[in-house]
């Protein structure tokens, strides 16, 4: 599965959800990835916890992740401002 993953791929817990981080490093000598999780930092994830790879995305199997990583994923979006509204686009004018 190493050959299907590239550094910079976004990481998700399922298709159709928001990304929770990105691949920083593929460890070719070991069956694992180094992944940055938003608001939590870097985590080593075994390839056995990768459910799928497609469209420049890595989909994790949440049930195969350790408790510390699961908690980090649950809080990946905590720093986002829920009241933020993006400015109107002026491209079509």
N, C-alpha and C positions, 0 to 999 in steps of 0.2 A: 504494500500500500504506500510505502515511501515515495515511489515514483509518480504517484498521482497527486501528491501534495507539494505545494511550493510555499516558500516564505511569503508572508503577506496575505495568504488566504484568510478570509473572514471565518470565524468559528461561531457555530450556532448549536442550540440544543434540539432544534427541530426545524424542518422546512417551514417557511412562512412566518417565522418569528424574527425578532430583531437580533442582530449579531451581538455577541457578548464579548468578543475579543478578536485576536488575530494570531496567526502562527508566526512565531519569532525565529524558530530554528527547527530543522528536521535533523534528528540525531541518527545518522545513518549506521553507526556502529551499534546502536541500541534500538529496540522497538518502541520508541517514544518520541514525543514532540515537546518543545518548549512553547507554551502558549501564554500570551498576555491576556489577562482577564481585566476588563475595565473596572476601575476603582479597587483593584485587589493586587495587581502585579503579575509576576510570572509564575506559572505552574508547569510541572512536568506531567504530561498525560500519556499513558501507555497507548500504543496503537490499538490494543484490544478494546479500548473505550471509544474508538471511532466507528460510528455506525455507517457513515457514507461519505463519499467525496465526489462532488460534481459542481460544475459551474463556478469554479474558484471558491467553493465553500467546503468547510469541514463540518460535518454534522456529528455531534457527540451523542453517545448513549448515556443519558443522565444516570441511569441505574448502575452503570459501571464506574462511576466516579467516586472518589473518596469524599467523606463528609466535609472536610475543609474546602474542597473545590466546589462542592454543591452549594455550600453557604456563600462562597464568593460569587457564584453565578447568580444566586437569588438577589444579590445586592449590586449587581453590575450597573444598574441604571439609577441607583440611589441619588447620585449627585446631579441628575438632570432636573431642571426647573420645570415643574408641571404646568406653570403658568406662561411659559415661553411661547410666543407666537412669532413665526418667521415674518420678516418684512415682505410686503407685496412685491412681486416680480414686476419689473418694468421692461422686460425683454420684448414683449409683444406690442409696445407702444411705438 
